[in-house]
């Protein structure tokens, strides 16, 4: 294991030795390109230059303390780090460094910067700051511990599938899903443990939510729907247990329940916008059992289709019964809800 300090000015971090790397901060260049066992430093002596990761590069750890330049990428770059990652607010991190592969044990401090696509492959990865990811976030194996920090996801997907041993410690902060397109949160396969701890989910653009787990159902804390665009869709798939779903959306949308597994909801805040509640499939196929406790929940001012409700049940004032619903008391008072809401 050796230290490698960048002294190469504006240049590519590639397989070419050149005069880019030194053994000490600001030292003489000409050292070998970092290997997987080497600690890499971009520091104040590296200057306000641009270091461009080319192709696939690797290092044991990455420390950017004091760096004021730019870390970028070219040619579909992949940077593999198998130890600590320390970024700083004084640097610029370009999304052209498109993929980060992180192996633990690793403590990660992003200092408010945003990684592009991320894959966690092994070991324990512990956050020392908020985690921000603008690309796909793939968790294949190991332990991801968020702690007291928040998670900001703006890419297309958080995905943890397969048979790798995985432990997700969601921490005490909020997981924000606020991308510009369809997003999903998918957990499936075997050997996976999800510890919700005291975390919560805030959804601003989220097409598919929930988790399928062959060994145990997943229990969520509060999920808040913060959609601001018209005709949004929040789809709950798999077996899930929600402490509370809070609809704070400011525009019309749809909440859909899977026809393949049970859903348990302890708390429910209906919101002020007209809604559509449905199973994804039409016709005679109902959503599997939706259990509301401890009191009946309010599905008013909505279009309702294919829901199978049990437990405390549900009531729906001035809602449109689109058929194939069970356990819902439809009540009509005054003007009946128009069938044009999402139908």
Secondary structure, DSSP 8 states (H G I E B T S, - for coil): --EEEE---SEEESS--TT-EESSTT--S------TT-EEE--GGG-S-EEEEEEEEEESEEE-TT--SEEEEEEEEEEEE-S-EE--TTSEE-TTS-EEEEESSEEEE-TT--BSEEEEEESEEEESS-EEESS-EEE-SEEEE-TT--EEE-SSEEEE-SSS-EEEE--SSEEEEE-SS--EEEE-SSSEEEE-TT-EEEEEE-SEEE---SS--EEEEEEEE---STTEEEEEESSEEEEEEEE--SS-EEEEE-SSS-EEES-EE--SS-EEEEESS-TT---S-EEE-SS-EE--SEEEES-BEEET-EEEET-EE-S--BSEEEE--SS---TTS--
